Amino acid sequence: MTTTATTTAPATAPVPSTTTANRAAPASGPGTGGGWHGPGWTLPIGPRGAWPRIGRGVTLLALGVGLGLGLLLSLLTGCGGRAAGWSAPDPQPSGTDPASGAFGLAGAVALMDAPAERVLLLTTDVDLNAYVQPVPIDRQVRAVALAPDRSKLFVVSAGDSGERPPAGKSAETPALTVVTASPPATRRYPLSEPFTGLALDPQGRWAVVYADSASAAFVSNPNELLLIDLDADPGAGGNPHALVLRSFGGRPQRFTFTDVLELPGGKRRLLVVETEQDVALVDLSHLELPEITIQLTSAEDTTRVQPAGVDVTDGDPGPNDARIAIRLAGDSSVVIATLAAATARDFLPEINLVDVGGVASDAAFVRTDNGALALAALIPARNAATLVDPDTGVTIDVPLPAPYQNLSLITASTAASTAATTTTTTTTTPTTTTGAADVALLWSASSAGGVAFWELGQTAGQPYRAAETVGVTSTITDVIDVGGAHPELKLLRTPQNQFYLLDLSTREASPFQTRDASVSLSVSVRGDRAWAFTPGSTELAAVDLATQHPEQMDVDRPIGGLFDIEATHADVHGAAAPAEPDAARSLVVWNPTGNGGVTIYDARATGTADAASSPTAATPPSISRRRNVSALLLEDLDAPAP
């Protein structure tokens, strides 16, 4: 699916419902808005036993139908992803203090210097010289995040939070500051509260600031969200927009931004908010409307039913086929919500509850034979997967060779499927109408079994092909997308002294041995090489992914993180960076000790040239050639490095 950062409002905007003391409840049934809870009235929930069962414990649930076993689903109009398929590379160790960490933008490394109320933007030239430009930020940094496309850095600051500012300083309110490197600039969105949580839209349109568990405020409401339209000016049309989610005891745990969905009222995107016990849907095209809440926990007992993850699909072409699947923690049921036309507003979810035969560790909408839509759920306890027809709730069990826990669609990256399909984003399963079946990659982070390819097409005598393993038997803790020119390559990290390079097109897995088991991995933007390093040590190696040849690199200081950035400057002699894309790149190795320093390499280096020479057409750059820069956090450093 092609993704964009814009949304299209429906031709006729839905009208918010009004409250009247004697308003009649709408009819309840599979095609109506039954179960809708508006301010002032509630439709009662009926007993589970009155509804039919199909297959293995499948209950087809109309809106407003209650469930036993401590599970109640009702639809509430409040008052007021699926996660990424691949693990992130390791530019820096986890747990880095946001106030003093380093972040890799596309053309700069952003070094946080919160005590000095600034971000230092470090850029490079083709001769490995460094340039530093300070950019001001507000006081009391609370959260920092990098845009998924590395174009911006987002900094949430508390400011003075109503206290007296430091001597000689102007008072500052809480704010979200957006930092860009080319050119160095900031955009400040004032916030009403000193929140500490930050969630970013993968498409770059929205940011959500909220009070997470790290909030230091004396009193805060974790269900109070500030939605910021990053395409609009601060303050324009109520930007940020304040929204208080209707709560039944839960607080936000995960945020999922969908792709554009074709809904009954028009094309738009949704924000899906998971709490400990329900799921809320926010219409990003109509923030004036109240959110829709799918309540998972029954009010009749104390058993809490917790969502464990969502997946979203736009389904087949047409306005009534978008769906959301909700896995439940510790429960064998999966909720499938179809976003259908309704009377209370232009769309409301119609709910099906399906028993998949065990607790699902992962689930995704997939295309099976002839392009039919299904929900695939992995059931590690049974070494199996369950395929669910989202229309009927009928299930098919598929045995697997190992208790796989994770699933990612790789259809567009493999030679097994050459039909015209599009890749998924981090939130929404693609729409495919060509009849091509999907291919999925399976792996597990807590048990042996390596990886397997699961083809969802049909073969003679067997409804769905069993998963095909590739000879890797280790536990796979992370699958890292190489990307760039090689989307078919993945790095498999294990808890042992080894990692693998997996080629999806040939289904080959090449092992690499390491000295210890704490190795972190990072990949180049162009996808032509990877770097293995041990955080806090001077161990660093480059791996040419074409030749699969590793080369040791010399590092003088402990590694705090490494970043592949564009070399954007002419060198000190005036030689400009090459004009062709990605021709000149720098590998910046960050050392956070003392006043901070970096070691700069040519990211294209192969180790074939003399370390003392500059690269030419005849002599490619050497991995031994480097430049050290120290004391970056000292004041007034704004000149080229020596």
C-alpha positions, 0 to 999 in steps of 0.5 A, a space after each residue: 500500500 502506498 502511504 501518504 502523510 495526508 488524509 482526505 475528509 469525507 464529503 459530508 462531515 459526520 455530526 456529533 450526537 446530542 444528548 437528550 434526557 428521553 432519547 430512544 436507544 437505536 436498535 441492536 443487531 449486526 448491521 445497526 449501532 447497537 451497544 452505542 453508549 452516548 452521554 446520557 444512556 446505555 444500551 443493556 448487554 444481553 446474555 452470551 448463550 442466546 447467540 449461535 456458535 460456529 466451528 471451534 467456540 466461535 461466537 458471532 457477536 452483534 453490537 450490544 451482546 455480552 459475553 461470559 467468562 468475564 469478557 464483555 464487549 460493548 461499544 461506547 462513544 466517549 465524551 470527549 499494529 500492529 507494531 513494526 514488523 522488524 526490530 530497530 537497529 542499534 544506533 545506541 544502547 537502550 536506556 539512553 538518557 534522553 537529556 544526554 543521548 545521541 540521535 542519527 538524523 539523515 544528515 546530522 547526529 543530534 547530540 542532546 545537551 539539556 543542561 545547556 538548553 541546546 541540541 548540537 547538530 554534528 555534520 560532516 564533509 567528504 574529508 571526515 571533518 566535523 561541523 557543529 551547530 547549536 540549536 536552542 531547546 527548552 528547559 527540563 527535557 522529558 522525552 526525545 524521539 526520532 522521526 521514523 524517516 530520520 528527518 526530524 528530532 522531537 523534544 518534549 520539555 517541561 519548561 518551568 512548569 509554573 515555577 520561577 525561571 532561573 535568574 536572567 531567563 525568561 519563563 518557559 511553558 511546556 512545549 514540543 520542539 521539532 528540530 531539523 538539521 537542513 537547515 538547522 531550525 526548530 518549530 515550537 508547539 506550546 503544551 498545556 501540561 508538562 507531559 512525559 510521553 510521546 508517540 509519533 505517526 510513522 507517516 509524519 503527520 501527527 504526534 501525541 503527547 501524554 502523561 506516561 508512567 514516568 510522569 513526575 507531576 503531583 497529579 496528572 490524568 494519563 488519559 489526557 492526550 494532546 494531539 499535534 498536527 505537524 502539518 499545521 502551525 502551532 495554535 492554528 485551529 486549536 493545535 495541539 488538540 486536547 482529548 480526554 479519553 473516556 476511561 473505565 480504569 485503564 490508561 494508554 499503553 500503545 498507540 497505532 496510527 492507521 493508513 488511510 482507510 476507506 470508511 463509510 463516511 469517506 477516506 481517513 486515518 484513525 488513531 487506535 489507543 490500547 489501554 489495559 482493558 479497552 481499545 479506543 478509536 480516534 478519527 484523525 479527520 474529525 477530532 471534534 467527534 468523541 472517540 469510540 471505545 471497544 470495552 473488553 472488560 466486563 463490569 460484572 466481575 473483577 477479571 481484567 481483559 487486556 489487549 495485547 496488540 492490534 492489526 488493521 487492514 483496509 480489506 477489499 475495495 469499498 467503504 465497509 471492509 476495513 477491520 481491526 483485529 485485537 489480540 487478548 493477553 492470556 486469552 484464546 479469543 481474538 476480537 475482529 471489529 469491522 468498521 461498518 456504516 451505522 446510524 449514530 455516526 457514519 461508522 461504528 465497529 461490528 464485533 466478532 469474537 473468535 476462539 483461535 484455540 490458544 493464546 495468540 502471540 502475534 496476529 496479522 491480516 493476510 491474503 491466502 489463495 486467490 487473494 482471500 482475506 484472513 487473519 493469521 494468529 500464531 499459537 506457540 503453545 500448540 506449535 500451530 497457527 490459526 487462520 480465521 475467515 473474518 466474515 464467518 469466524 470459521 477457523 483452520 488450524 495449520 501445524 508449524 514445526 516450532 512454537 513461533 511467536 512472531 510474524 511479518 509479511 515479506 511478500 514483496 521481498 521474496 521471489 515466491 510472490 511476483 504478483 503486484 502487491 505492496 509492502 505493509 507499513 507498521 500499522 496496516 495490512 495492505 489491500 491486494 486484489 491480484 489473487 496473490 497469496 502472502 508469504 510470512 516470515 516466522 520466528 521466536 524470541 524465547 524458544 529455539 526454532 530459528 526462522 521459517 517461511 510460511 506460504 499462504 497459497 493452496 497446494 494439492 491435498 493440503 489447504 495451506 503449505 506448512 512452514 519451510 525452515 532454513 536450517 537456523 535452529 537458534 532462538 531469534 531475539 531480533 530480525 533487523 531489516 537491512 533496507 536500502 537497495 536490499 529489502 530482501 536481506 534481514 539480520 537475525 540476532 541470537 542470544 549466542 555468539 553469532 548472528 545470521 544474514 538472511 536472504 529472503 529471495 534465495 532463503 539462505 542464512 549465512 552465519 557470522 561468529 562473534 567474540 561475545 553474545 552482547 553484540 549490537 547490530 546496525 545497518 547502512 542507509 544504502 543497505 550495502 553493509 552492516 556494523 557489529 559492535 559491543 556497547 561500552 567497548 572498542 570492538 567494531 567490525 564492518 560487514 560487506 553484505 555483498 561479499 559477506 566479508 567482515 573487517 575489524 575497525 580501529 576504535 580508540 574510545 568506548 562506543 556509545 552509539 554509531 550513526 550513518 549520515 550524509 556528508 553534506 559539506 564541502 571539505 576544508 579545501 572547498 571540494 563539494 560533496 558529490 551530487 549523486 544521492 548517497 555518494 558520500 556518507 560518514 559513519 559517526 561513532 559516538 563516545 559519551 564519556 567526558 565532554 563527548 566525542 566522536 570518531 568519523 569514518 567514511 561509511 563506504 570504506 572497504 579496507 582496501 586503501 592505505 590508511 593515510 591516503 584520501 579516497 580517489 576513484 582508484 583507491 576506495 576509502 579505507 576503514 582504517 582512515 578516521 578522524 577523532 573529535 573531542 570535547 563536543 559539549 564544551 561551550 561555543 564549539 561552532 567551528 570546523 573540527 581540526 
